[in-house]
Amino acid sequence: MPALVTVSVVMPTEARSDRAELLRRALESVRSQSGVRAIPMVVVNGPAAEPALLAELTRSGDVQVVRLPAAHLPAALRAGRERVLSPYFAELDDDDELLPGALAARVEAMEARPDVDVVVTRGYVDRQGHREVNVQDLEGFQADPLRSLLHTNWLAPCAGLFRTATIGSEFFADVPPYLEWTYLGLRLALERRILFLNRPTWVYRADTPRSLSKMPGYVLQQSASLDRLLALPLPRDVRRGFERRRGFAFHAAASLELRAGRPQAAWRWHLRSLVAAGGWRYALYTRRLIYALVRSPGDEPGS
């Protein structure tokens, strides 16, 4: 009987006590994979790790544990990739899970196509226990993966299988702290060959408390992350699309600051939205901001 193909599954986590059960569920979804030898690689990043949970992971025997001092997702992804020794690797957030047979299906597709560097599959987005397929026709993106990212981020954090020989740690060197999978999707579409499969192989949970996308910093740092995306050698039309998205990110930050009672900060974000691509869309918001500034004693639009 031939040996099973080994797949490392990089699992970044802060290993907090309030996410312990989520992490255990994610780990079990990796351990239960059939048809491959799946190795969970848990990258514990930051000082908030629960000692009992960390000890549990360390003594489990079947989990590779990597410790990082700072809570930084891109650094955790790179640290995991740097330690991969298997021919393939995947990623799984601590609140998501792989479906039965997920890794075997991806490996089978990769083994049949030696020219392919990445396999991306469909999956389910879970909101309060209700699951919906993330994309109805993922294989439709095969014709133009790059421009598809203007409309849909097909690279969910749990959706891919990567060929270790061609997806090196350099792909994770400049990943921004937010929009990290959009960035990686762009780089892969620009530089590597991707195969899309319509088979659902994962569950992504969109309503987990304390997820990065639920934090105010996610909104306020969107534009900076988009700057990192725009530093890539994008075709003109793709660049223009992400420049318009950056304009919306400025507007979203202005709205957030205004709701938080900080009209001066909101005004600064608004000015940036007006001069961004598609900024005319936000011109009417000027009146609302001026009204808020007038009502705020001592505040002036130029402050």
N, C-alpha and C positions, 0 to 999 in steps of 0.2 A: 504494500500500500504506500503510495507516495506521501511524503511529509506535507503537512498542512502549511499553507502560505502564512507567514507572520505579518500582522498588521499592528503597529503601535497606534494607540488612541490617546492623543494629547488632551488632557482635561484640566484647564486652568480653573482655579478656585481659591477663594480666600479661606475656605474651610471653617466658616463661621458656624456657631452652634445652631443658628436659625435656618441654616441651609443643609444641615447634616443629613436629614432624611432625603432631601432632593439629591444630594451627592451619592448617597447609598443606592438610590433608585437608578441613577445614571450609571454607576459602576456595575450594577447587576445587569443592565442592558448590554454592557460590553462583555462581561463574563459569560453571559448566556449565548453569545454568538456561535453559531455552528458553521462548519465548513472552512473555518480559518482558525488560526491561533491568534487570538486578540490579546494584546498586552495593554492594560490601562496604565497610562503615565500621568499621574496626578501632580500638577505643578501648583504647589501651595504658595501663593504670593501675598505678601503683606503680613503685618504683625497681629492680625485679628484672629488667627487660627485658634480653634478650640483645642486645648491640649489633649483632652480625651479622644477627640476625633482624630487628631494627628497621630496619636499613639495607635489607634485602631488601624489606620491606614498603613503605618510603618510595620506593624506585626502581622499584617494580613498575608504576606508572603507572595502574593500574585500581583502586587501593585508596585510599580516604580514610583517613588516619591521624590520630587524635586522641591527644594525650598528656595524662595527668593525673599529678600528683606522688604521690598516695596510692593504695594498693591498696584500693579501696572499690567493690564491685559496684554498689550503688544509685547512687552518684555517676557511675559509668561509664555506666549506663543513661540517666540524665538528660542527661549530656553528649552522648551519641549522639542522643537525641531532639531536643535543642535545635538540632542541626545538620542535621536532616532537611529537605530541600527538595522531595522527591518526594511524589506524592499518597498513597503507601502506604509503610509501613515494617514490618519484621519484626525479630526478634532471634534470634541463634544463638550459643550458647556455643562456646568454642574447641575443645571435645572432641566436639561433636555434628555432625550433618550434615543437609542437606536432600536429600530424594530427588528424582530427575528429575521435572520438571514440577510441583514443589511450589508454587512461587510463582505460576505461571500458573493453577493450579487455584484457588488462593485469590483471586487477582485476578478471575477469571471470576465467582466467586460474589459478590464485592463489587460488581462492575460491574452485575450483574443485580439487586442489591438496594441501591439508593442510601440506604435507610433504615437499613442495617446499619453499625455502627461497627467491629466486630471479627469476623473469621472465625477459628474455632478448629477444628483438624483432629486426627484420630487420628495415632498414630505408633507406632514400635517402641521398646521399652526393651531395650537390649543389655546382657547380663551375661555376660562371658567368652565372647563370640561367639555366644551363644544369644539370639535375638530373639523377643520376645513383644509382641503388640499391647497398648498401655497400657490401652485401654478397648474392650470389645467393641461397645457401642452408645453411642457418643458423642452421637448425635442424641437419645437418650433424655433428655439433660440439658436439652433445649430448653424443656421445660415449666417448669422451675424451676432456672435456673442457680445462683442464690444458695444454696439449700439443698443442692444437689448438692455444694457445696464442703465440707460437713460430713463427707462420706464419701470424696470423690475430688477431688484437685486436677487439674481438667481443663486448666488453663492451664500446660502444660509450657513451659519457656523458649523452645523452638523451634517451638511449635505455632501461634502466632497471626500474623495479618496485621491491621494497624491502619490505620484511615483517619486520615491526618495532620490533616485539617481538624477532626476531632472528638476525637482523643486527643492532647491537648496535653502539654507538658512538666510541667504541674502534677500529672499522674497519677503522675509519678516523683519528686515533691518530698519525700514523707514515707515512702518505701519503707524498711522495716526491713532490716538487714543479713542476716537469715535469714528464711525464709518469704516472700521477696519476691514470688514469683509467686502464692502464695495471697492475699497482700494485694492485688495488682493484680487478681486474679480477683474478689475481693469488691467492689472499687471499680467495676470494669467492670459486674458484675452489678447493682450498686445504681444506676448512673448512665447506662449505655449499653446499646445493643441488640447482642446477640451472636448469631451464626449458627454452628451446629455442623455440621461435615461429617464423615461417617464415613470419608472417604478418608485412608489413611495417607500422610503427606508428610514425615516426619522420622524420625531415629534419635537417641535419647537414650542416652548411655552412662553406666550407673549404677556402674561399677567403676573409673573413672579415678582413679589416685593423685593426692593433693593436692587433690581436689575439696573445696569448702567443706563439703559434707555429711559428709565423712569426718573432719573436725577436731573435737576435744573442744569447741571453742567453739560448734559447732553445737548441741550438747546444752545447754550452760550458758546460751546466749543465747536459747533457744527461748521461755522465758517472757516475756522482755523484748519479743521480736518479737510475741508474742501480745498483749501489752499494746497495741501499736500497732494490731493488727487490731481489738481490742476498743474502741478509740477511734472507730472508724467507726460511723455511725448504723445499727446492725444491728437487725433485728426481734428481739423477746424470745427466741424459740425458737432462733434462730441464735446469738445472744449466749450463751445458756446452753450450747449445744453447744461453743463455743470456750472458754468458761470451764472446762468439764470437760477440754478438751484442755490448757488451761493447768495444771490440777491434775496431769495426767499428766506434763507437762513438768517440774514441780517434782520429781515422783517420779523421773523419769529422771535429773535432775541429782543427786539424792541418791544414786542407785545408782552413778552415775559416780564421784562423790567417794569413796564407800565403797570401791569397787574400787581407787581410786588411793591408798588408805591415809590418807584425810583424813576421819575420822569426825566431827570437829566441824563441818566444812563440810557434810557429809552430813546431820547433825542439823538444821542451819538450813534446808536445803532441805526436809527432811522435815516440819518444823513448818509450812512454807508449804503443802505438799501436803495436810496434814490439814484446814486451814481453807478450802481451795479447794473449788469445786463438785465433788461426787463424792469428797470426801476420805476418806470412810469406807473406800474400797477399799484404802487404804494403811495402815490402822490396824495390821494384823498385822506390818508392816515395822518398827514401833516396837521390838519385842522384839529383832530382829536388830541394830538400831542401838545400843540400850542395851548389849547384849552387847559390841559393838565398842568402845564408849566405856569400858566397865569395863576392858577389856583394854588400853586405851591409857592409860599412866600420866599422871596430872595432868589428864586430860580430864573435863569434866563436861557433862551435857546442856545446861546453860544458857550455856556458854561461847561 
